[in-house]
Amino acid sequence: MGTRAPAKPRSRSGGIWAGGFALALVAGLPLVVPAAAANAIPPAGPVLSATAVVGSKAPVPTPGGVQAATARVLSSNALGAYSALVVDPATAAVLLEINPDVARIPASTIKLLTAAAALEVLGPSTRLATKVVRVGNTITLVGGGDTSLVRAHGGDPLAGGSASLKALADLTAAALPNQPVQLAYDDSLFTGPATGPNWPKQAARFGIAAPVSSLMVDEGRVRPGAISRVSDPAKQAAQVFASYLTKAGVEVTKTKAVEAASGATEIARVESPPISKLVERMLTYSNNDMGESLAHLVGGATGDGASFTGGAKAVAASIKKLGLPTAGLVIADGSGLSGSDRVSVDTYGALLTEVTTNSNPKLSAIGSGLPVAGATGTLAGRFLKGPTSRGAGYVHAKTGTLSGVVGLTGTVKDADGRVLVFAILANNVKSLNAARQSVDVFATKLAKCGCTG
C-alpha cells in the first residue's frame, strides 16, 4: 500500500502532459476477442470535446473528495501491489496518486503507448499497402504490415471496411496476360523472432496472437472465425491469394517464399484503413496482432529495425520525445503480452491528459478508440450491473489483463460533468475477477462523485 497524495492539489511541471484487456492466458484458459469483432471498426461512442475539458465550468474536484470517494476500494487486498492516479486535465492538478512513478507490468494497457508512437511516427492518415509485383512470369505478393487484411468482402477501407485478398487478386488478374504464373510471397518487411520476449506459451494455439508477420490474412487464423492461428501466416496468405487468382482465371504453377526483386514492377495493390482507424481498432478490441505490427512499423520507420527489439526501442524513444514521464519505462513488445514490460501510471496520466486537452491533435484517435463501459469493445460486458453500473457510458478506458495483472486507464465524467483522467495498475493479484471488479468500482466511484468536498 502506498502513501496517499497530500490534500493540496499540485500540478506537473515541464509542459503539457502527453497520454484491456490483453488477450491472455488466465488459469490456463485464453480470454479471446472474436476475430470478427477484433477486426471491425469500433462503434461510435461518446467523444470528449477538448474545448469542454479545458473550458469546463463544472465544479472542480478536490484531492480530499477524490480520496474519500475511493478510499474503501483502494484499501482492498484484491489489488495486490498497485499504483493509482487521478488527474483533472483541465488544470493538470493531481487529485490522487499512489506510487505514481513505480513502473509495473501494464499488460494490454501498453497499447496506449504503441498507439501514441504509431500516430506520431507513422502519421494518422498513412495507409499500409499489400501489393503484387512482377518480373517475367513470376508475381510476388508483398506484405506491408496490414494485419486488418481479410480474405474477401472487406468493403471500403476508408468507410469502415478492410482491404481484401480477393480484391487484390481481381486487380492482379486484370493486369496479367493470359499465361501461367509462378507466385512468390515476401514477408521480409519484419525481421527477427516471430514471437515476443516472455510471451505466454502457445500464444498462437490459444488464439492470443499470431506469429508476427508483415503478411497475414484474417489475423492468421486457421480458418475464418477460428480461435487458433497458423504457424506461418505469410504462407497461408499466399495460398489463399493463389486460390483467388485461380478463381479469377489465372493459372498458378508454383508458390514459394522469396524476397521481391528490387527491379520488379508493381501491378496491383490494396491499402489498409488509415493508421488512425487501425489505432482505434487496436485499442477498442485490444487487438494484439495490430499492436505488434504497429510497433514493428514504428521501428522500421525510425531506422531502429522492424522487429521486436527495434519496435520497442522506437516506441520508447517516441514516448520520450512526446515529453511523457519515462521513469522505469521498459518496452518489450507492442501488445503488452510480455511480462517484461513496465510502465508507470504517471506515463498514462500524462498521455491521456494530452489526448483530452487535444494539445497534440495527432493523438486524437487514442481518445476515440478507448472502449466505452458497458457499450464497446473490451468493456462491452463490464459496468452492466451492481456497484459498477453507474459507470456505464461514463468510463472510457483501456483494459489490461495478464496472469496476476489487471489494469484500467482512461477518462471518466463525474457526477458534476467534470472529465477526469485516471490510471490504475495492479500486479501480483490473487484473483483476477476480484481485482477487475475493484478497478471497475474505482472508476465508478469517480463517475458517481462530484468529489468537491
C-alpha positions as CSV (number, residue, x, y, z in Angstrom):
1,M,0.0,0.0,0.0
2,G,1.4,3.4,-1.0
3,T,1.1,6.8,0.5
4,R,-1.9,9.0,-0.5
5,A,-1.4,12.4,-2.0
6,P,-1.4,15.4,0.2
7,A,-4.7,17.3,0.5
8,K,-3.4,20.2,-1.5
9,P,-3.5,19.7,-5.3
10,R,-0.4,20.1,-7.3
11,S,0.4,20.3,-11.0
12,R,3.0,18.6,-13.0
13,S,5.8,20.8,-14.3
14,G,7.6,20.5,-17.6
15,G,4.9,21.3,-20.1
16,I,1.5,19.7,-21.1
17,W,1.2,16.1,-20.2
18,A,1.3,13.9,-23.2
19,G,-1.4,10.3,-22.5
20,G,-7.7,-4.0,-22.0
21,F,-7.8,-6.3,-21.8
22,A,-4.9,-8.1,-23.4
23,L,-5.8,-11.4,-24.9
24,A,-4.0,-13.5,-22.3
25,L,-3.8,-16.9,-20.7
26,V,-5.6,-16.9,-17.4
27,A,-5.6,-20.0,-15.2
28,G,-4.6,-21.9,-18.4
29,L,-7.5,-20.6,-20.5
30,P,-7.5,-18.0,-23.1
31,L,-9.6,-14.8,-23.0
32,V,-10.3,-14.2,-26.6
33,V,-12.0,-11.4,-28.5
34,P,-13.8,-12.9,-31.6
35,A,-11.9,-12.4,-34.8
36,A,-14.8,-10.5,-36.5
37,A,-15.0,-8.0,-33.6
38,A,-11.3,-7.6,-33.3
39,N,-11.1,-6.6,-36.9
40,A,-14.1,-4.3,-37.0
41,I,-14.4,-0.6,-36.9
42,P,-15.4,0.4,-33.4
43,P,-19.0,1.6,-32.9
44,A,-19.2,5.3,-32.5
45,G,-19.1,6.1,-28.8
46,P,-19.3,9.4,-26.9
47,V,-16.4,11.6,-27.9
48,L,-14.8,14.0,-25.5
49,S,-14.6,17.6,-26.6
50,A,-11.2,19.2,-25.8
51,T,-12.9,22.6,-25.5
52,A,-15.3,21.2,-23.0
53,V,-12.5,19.7,-21.0
54,V,-10.3,22.8,-21.0
55,G,-13.0,25.3,-20.6
56,S,-15.2,23.2,-18.2
57,K,-17.4,25.2,-15.9
58,A,-18.2,22.1,-13.8
59,P,-17.3,22.2,-10.1
60,V,-13.6,21.4,-9.6
61,P,-12.9,18.2,-7.6
62,T,-10.6,18.3,-4.6
63,P,-7.9,15.8,-3.6
64,G,-9.8,15.2,-0.4
65,G,-13.1,14.5,-2.2
66,V,-11.5,12.0,-4.6
67,Q,-9.5,10.3,-1.9
68,A,-12.6,9.9,0.3
69,A,-14.7,8.5,-2.5
70,T,-12.1,5.9,-3.5
71,A,-10.5,5.1,-0.1
72,R,-12.5,1.9,0.6
73,V,-11.9,0.2,-2.7
74,L,-8.3,1.1,-2.7
75,S,-7.8,-0.5,0.7
76,S,-9.0,-3.8,-0.7
77,N,-6.5,-6.7,-0.7
78,A,-7.7,-7.6,-4.1
79,L,-5.4,-5.1,-5.8
80,G,-2.1,-6.7,-4.7
81,A,0.8,-4.3,-5.4
82,Y,-0.8,-1.4,-7.2
83,S,-0.4,2.2,-8.4
84,A,-3.2,4.7,-9.0
85,L,-3.5,8.2,-10.3
86,V,-6.4,10.7,-10.8
87,V,-5.8,14.0,-12.7
88,D,-8.0,16.9,-13.6
89,P,-6.8,17.5,-17.2
90,A,-8.3,21.0,-17.3
91,T,-5.9,22.2,-14.6
92,A,-3.3,19.4,-14.6
93,A,-4.0,19.1,-10.9
94,V,-3.2,15.7,-9.4
95,L,-6.1,14.7,-7.2
96,L,-4.8,11.3,-6.1
97,E,-1.6,9.5,-6.5
98,I,-0.4,6.2,-5.1
99,N,3.0,5.0,-6.2
100,P,2.6,7.1,-9.4
101,D,6.2,6.6,-10.6
102,V,6.6,2.9,-9.8
103,A,6.8,1.1,-13.1
104,R,4.5,-2.0,-13.1
105,I,3.6,-4.7,-15.6
106,P,1.0,-3.0,-17.8
107,A,-0.5,-5.9,-19.7
108,S,-2.5,-4.6,-22.6
109,T,-2.7,-1.0,-21.4
110,I,0.7,-0.6,-23.0
111,K,-1.1,-0.4,-26.4
112,L,-1.8,3.2,-25.4
113,L,1.9,3.9,-25.9
114,T,2.1,1.8,-29.1
115,A,-0.8,3.9,-30.4
116,A,0.9,7.2,-29.5
117,A,4.1,6.2,-31.2
118,A,2.3,4.9,-34.3
119,L,0.3,8.1,-34.7
120,E,3.3,10.3,-34.0
121,V,5.9,8.5,-36.2
122,L,3.7,6.9,-39.0
123,G,1.1,9.6,-39.1
124,P,-2.7,9.3,-38.6
125,S,-3.5,9.3,-42.4
126,T,-0.9,6.8,-43.5
127,R,-2.2,3.6,-45.1
128,L,-0.4,0.2,-45.4
129,A,-0.1,-1.3,-48.8
130,T,-0.3,-5.0,-49.7
131,K,0.9,-5.2,-53.2
132,V,1.8,-7.5,-56.1
133,V,5.0,-7.0,-58.2
134,R,6.0,-8.8,-61.3
135,V,9.2,-9.9,-63.1
136,G,8.6,-12.0,-66.2
137,N,6.2,-14.8,-65.4
138,T,6.8,-14.5,-61.6
139,I,4.5,-12.4,-59.4
140,T,5.2,-11.7,-55.8
141,L,2.7,-10.9,-53.1
142,V,4.4,-8.4,-50.8
143,G,3.2,-7.8,-47.2
144,G,3.1,-4.3,-45.8
145,G,2.2,-5.0,-42.2
146,D,-1.6,-4.7,-42.6
147,T,-3.0,-7.1,-40.0
148,S,-6.5,-6.0,-40.9
149,L,-6.3,-7.7,-44.3
150,V,-9.2,-10.1,-44.8
151,R,-10.0,-12.8,-47.4
152,A,-13.0,-11.3,-49.1
153,H,-15.9,-8.8,-48.6
154,G,-13.7,-6.3,-46.9
155,G,-15.6,-3.3,-48.1
156,D,-14.1,0.2,-48.4
157,P,-11.2,0.7,-46.1
158,L,-12.0,4.4,-46.0
159,A,-15.5,3.8,-44.9
160,G,-15.2,1.2,-42.1
161,G,-14.0,-1.7,-44.2
162,S,-10.7,-3.6,-44.7
163,A,-8.6,-4.4,-47.7
164,S,-9.1,-7.9,-49.0
165,L,-7.0,-10.5,-50.8
166,K,-9.9,-11.2,-53.2
167,A,-9.9,-7.6,-54.4
168,L,-6.1,-7.7,-54.8
169,A,-6.4,-11.0,-56.8
170,D,-9.0,-9.5,-59.1
171,L,-6.8,-6.4,-59.7
172,T,-3.8,-8.7,-60.3
173,A,-5.7,-10.9,-62.8
174,A,-6.8,-7.9,-64.8
175,A,-3.2,-6.8,-65.1
176,L,-1.7,-10.1,-66.2
177,P,-1.5,-11.6,-69.7
178,N,-3.3,-14.9,-70.3
179,Q,-0.5,-17.2,-69.3
180,P,0.5,-19.3,-66.3
181,V,2.4,-17.6,-63.5
182,Q,4.6,-18.5,-60.6
183,L,3.5,-17.0,-57.3
184,A,6.0,-15.9,-54.7
185,Y,5.4,-14.2,-51.4
186,D,7.5,-11.8,-49.5
187,D,7.2,-11.1,-45.7
188,S,10.7,-9.7,-45.3
189,L,9.5,-6.3,-44.1
190,F,9.6,-7.6,-40.5
191,T,12.7,-9.2,-39.1
192,G,13.7,-11.1,-36.0
193,P,11.7,-13.5,-33.9
194,A,8.0,-14.1,-34.7
195,T,7.0,-14.2,-31.0
196,G,7.8,-11.7,-28.3
197,P,10.1,-11.9,-25.3
198,N,8.4,-13.6,-22.3
199,W,5.1,-14.2,-24.1
200,P,2.6,-16.8,-22.8
201,K,3.4,-20.2,-24.2
202,Q,1.4,-21.5,-27.1
203,A,0.0,-18.0,-27.9
204,A,-0.9,-19.0,-31.4
205,R,-2.6,-22.2,-30.4
206,F,-4.8,-20.4,-27.9
207,G,-5.6,-17.5,-30.3
208,I,-3.8,-14.9,-28.2
209,A,-1.7,-13.7,-31.2
210,A,-0.4,-15.0,-34.5
211,P,3.3,-15.3,-35.1
212,V,4.2,-11.8,-36.1
213,S,4.4,-11.3,-39.9
214,S,4.2,-8.4,-42.3
215,L,1.9,-10.6,-44.4
216,M,-1.2,-12.3,-43.0
217,V,-4.9,-12.6,-43.7
218,D,-7.7,-12.8,-41.2
219,E,-5.1,-12.5,-38.4
220,G,-3.5,-15.8,-39.4
221,R,-6.5,-17.8,-38.0
222,V,-6.6,-21.4,-39.2
223,R,-9.9,-20.6,-40.9
224,P,-12.3,-17.6,-40.8
225,G,-13.8,-17.2,-37.3
226,A,-11.5,-19.7,-35.7
227,I,-9.5,-19.0,-32.5
228,S,-6.2,-20.7,-33.1
229,R,-3.6,-19.4,-35.5
230,V,-1.4,-21.0,-38.1
231,S,2.4,-21.3,-37.6
232,D,3.2,-19.4,-40.9
233,P,0.7,-16.6,-41.6
234,A,2.6,-15.4,-44.8
235,K,2.4,-18.9,-46.4
236,Q,-1.3,-19.1,-45.6
237,A,-1.9,-15.7,-47.1
238,A,-0.1,-16.7,-50.3
239,Q,-2.2,-19.9,-50.5
240,V,-5.4,-18.0,-50.1
241,F,-4.3,-15.5,-52.7
242,A,-3.4,-18.3,-55.1
243,S,-6.9,-19.7,-54.8
244,Y,-8.5,-16.4,-55.6
245,L,-6.2,-16.0,-58.6
246,T,-7.3,-19.4,-59.8
247,K,-10.9,-18.4,-59.4
248,A,-10.2,-15.3,-61.4
249,G,-8.8,-17.4,-64.3
250,V,-5.1,-17.2,-63.6
251,E,-3.1,-20.5,-63.6
252,V,-0.7,-20.6,-60.7
253,T,2.0,-23.2,-61.2
254,K,4.1,-22.8,-58.0
255,T,4.1,-20.9,-54.7
256,K,7.2,-20.1,-52.8
257,A,8.7,-17.7,-50.3
258,V,11.2,-15.1,-51.7
259,E,12.3,-11.5,-51.3
260,A,10.9,-9.5,-54.1
261,A,13.4,-8.3,-56.7
262,S,14.3,-4.6,-56.4
263,G,13.5,-4.0,-60.1
264,A,10.1,-5.7,-60.0
265,T,7.2,-3.7,-61.4
266,E,4.1,-3.2,-59.2
267,I,0.9,-4.3,-61.0
268,A,-1.7,-4.2,-58.2
269,R,-2.2,-3.0,-54.6
270,V,-4.8,-2.7,-51.9
271,E,-4.4,-0.4,-48.9
272,S,-5.5,-0.6,-45.2
273,P,-7.6,1.9,-43.4
274,P,-5.6,4.9,-42.1
275,I,-3.3,4.4,-39.1
276,S,-5.8,6.4,-37.0
277,K,-8.5,3.8,-37.7
278,L,-6.2,0.9,-37.0
279,V,-5.3,2.5,-33.7
280,E,-8.9,2.8,-32.8
281,R,-9.5,-0.9,-33.6
282,M,-6.4,-1.9,-31.7
283,L,-7.5,0.0,-28.6
284,T,-11.2,-0.8,-28.7
285,Y,-10.7,-4.6,-29.1
286,S,-7.2,-4.9,-27.7
287,N,-6.0,-6.4,-30.9
288,N,-2.6,-8.0,-30.2
289,D,-1.7,-8.6,-33.8
290,M,-2.3,-4.9,-34.7
291,G,-0.2,-3.8,-31.6
292,E,2.8,-5.8,-32.8
293,S,2.5,-4.8,-36.4
294,L,2.3,-1.1,-35.5
295,A,5.3,-1.3,-33.1
296,H,7.3,-3.1,-35.8
297,L,6.4,-0.5,-38.3
298,V,7.4,2.3,-36.0
299,G,10.8,0.6,-35.6
300,G,11.1,0.3,-39.3
301,A,10.2,4.0,-39.9
302,T,12.7,5.3,-37.4
303,G,15.6,3.1,-38.6
304,D,15.7,1.1,-35.4
305,G,14.5,-2.1,-37.2
306,A,11.1,-3.6,-37.9
307,S,11.5,-6.2,-35.1
308,F,10.5,-6.6,-31.5
309,T,13.8,-5.0,-30.4
310,G,13.7,-2.2,-32.9
311,G,10.0,-1.5,-32.3
312,A,10.5,-1.4,-28.6
313,K,13.4,1.0,-28.9
314,A,11.5,3.2,-31.3
315,V,8.3,3.3,-29.2
316,A,10.2,4.2,-26.1
317,A,12.1,7.0,-27.9
318,S,8.8,8.3,-29.3
319,I,7.3,8.4,-25.8
320,K,10.3,10.3,-24.5
321,K,10.1,12.7,-27.5
322,L,6.5,13.4,-26.7
323,G,7.6,14.7,-23.3
324,L,6.0,12.0,-21.2
325,P,7.4,10.7,-17.9
326,T,9.6,7.7,-18.6
327,A,10.8,6.7,-15.2
328,G,11.2,2.9,-15.1
329,L,9.7,2.5,-18.6
330,V,10.6,-0.8,-20.2
331,I,9.0,-1.8,-23.5
332,A,9.5,-5.3,-24.8
333,D,6.6,-5.6,-27.3
334,G,3.7,-3.6,-28.7
335,S,0.8,-5.6,-27.4
336,G,1.5,-6.0,-23.7
337,L,1.6,-9.8,-23.8
338,S,5.2,-9.7,-22.5
339,G,5.6,-9.8,-18.7
340,S,8.8,-7.9,-19.2
341,D,7.0,-4.6,-20.0
342,R,7.0,-1.9,-17.3
343,V,5.0,1.4,-17.3
344,S,4.1,3.9,-14.5
345,V,0.6,5.4,-14.1
346,D,2.4,8.8,-14.4
347,T,3.1,7.9,-18.0
348,Y,-0.5,7.1,-18.7
349,G,-1.8,10.1,-16.9
350,A,0.4,12.4,-18.9
351,L,-0.5,10.8,-22.2
352,L,-4.3,10.9,-21.6
353,T,-4.1,14.5,-20.3
354,E,-2.6,15.4,-23.6
355,V,-5.2,13.5,-25.5
356,T,-8.2,15.0,-23.6
357,T,-6.9,18.6,-24.0
358,N,-6.0,17.9,-27.7
359,S,-2.6,19.6,-27.2
360,N,-1.3,17.2,-29.9
361,P,-4.1,16.6,-32.5
362,K,-2.2,13.7,-34.0
363,L,-3.1,11.7,-30.9
364,S,-6.9,12.2,-31.1
365,A,-7.6,8.6,-32.3
366,I,-6.5,7.4,-28.8
367,G,-9.5,9.1,-27.3
368,S,-12.0,7.9,-29.8
369,G,-10.5,4.3,-29.6
370,L,-11.0,3.9,-25.9
371,P,-13.6,1.2,-25.1
372,V,-16.8,2.6,-23.5
373,A,-18.0,1.0,-20.3
374,G,-21.0,-1.3,-20.9
375,A,-21.0,-0.5,-24.7
376,T,-18.0,-1.2,-26.8
377,G,-15.0,-3.4,-27.2
378,T,-13.4,-5.0,-24.2
379,L,-15.7,-3.0,-21.8
380,A,-18.9,-4.1,-23.5
381,G,-19.6,-6.7,-20.9
382,R,-18.5,-4.7,-17.9
383,F,-20.1,-2.0,-15.8
384,L,-23.5,-3.5,-16.6
385,K,-24.9,-4.2,-13.1
386,G,-24.4,-3.9,-9.4
387,P,-22.0,-1.4,-7.9
388,T,-20.4,-0.6,-11.3
389,S,-23.5,0.1,-13.3
390,R,-23.3,3.9,-12.7
391,G,-20.0,3.9,-14.7
392,A,-21.6,2.6,-17.9
393,G,-21.2,5.1,-20.6
394,Y,-19.2,7.4,-18.3
395,V,-16.0,5.4,-18.2
396,H,-13.9,5.3,-21.4
397,A,-10.8,3.2,-20.7
398,K,-8.1,0.8,-22.0
399,T,-8.2,-2.5,-20.2
400,G,-5.3,-4.8,-19.4
401,T,-5.2,-8.4,-18.2
402,L,-2.4,-11.0,-17.8
403,S,-1.9,-13.7,-15.2
404,G,-1.6,-11.7,-11.9
405,V,-2.1,-8.4,-13.6
406,V,-5.1,-6.1,-14.0
407,G,-5.1,-2.5,-15.4
408,L,-7.6,0.1,-16.4
409,T,-6.7,3.6,-17.6
410,G,-8.7,6.2,-19.4
411,T,-11.2,9.0,-18.7
412,V,-14.4,9.4,-16.7
413,K,-17.0,12.1,-16.5
414,D,-18.0,12.7,-12.9
415,A,-21.5,13.5,-11.5
416,D,-20.9,17.2,-12.0
417,G,-19.8,16.8,-15.6
418,R,-16.1,17.2,-14.9
419,V,-13.8,15.0,-17.1
420,L,-11.1,13.3,-15.1
421,V,-8.1,11.2,-16.2
422,F,-7.3,8.1,-14.2
423,A,-5.0,5.1,-14.3
424,I,-4.7,2.1,-12.1
425,L,-2.3,-0.9,-12.4
426,A,-2.5,-3.9,-10.1
427,N,0.3,-6.5,-10.0
428,N,0.6,-9.7,-8.0
429,V,-3.2,-10.0,-7.7
430,K,-4.5,-13.3,-6.3
431,S,-7.9,-13.2,-8.1
432,L,-8.3,-11.6,-11.5
433,N,-12.0,-11.4,-11.1
434,A,-11.8,-9.6,-7.7
435,A,-9.1,-7.3,-9.0
436,R,-11.1,-6.4,-12.1
437,Q,-14.1,-5.7,-10.0
438,S,-12.1,-3.4,-7.8
439,V,-10.7,-1.4,-10.6
440,D,-14.2,-1.1,-12.1
441,V,-15.5,0.1,-8.8
442,F,-12.7,2.6,-8.5
443,A,-13.6,4.1,-11.9
444,T,-17.3,4.0,-11.0
445,K,-16.6,5.9,-7.7
446,L,-15.1,8.7,-9.8
447,A,-18.2,8.7,-12.0
448,K,-20.6,8.9,-9.1
449,C,-18.7,11.5,-7.2
450,G,-18.7,15.3,-7.5
451,C,-15.7,15.0,-5.3
452,T,-15.7,18.7,-4.3
453,G,-15.9,18.1,-0.5
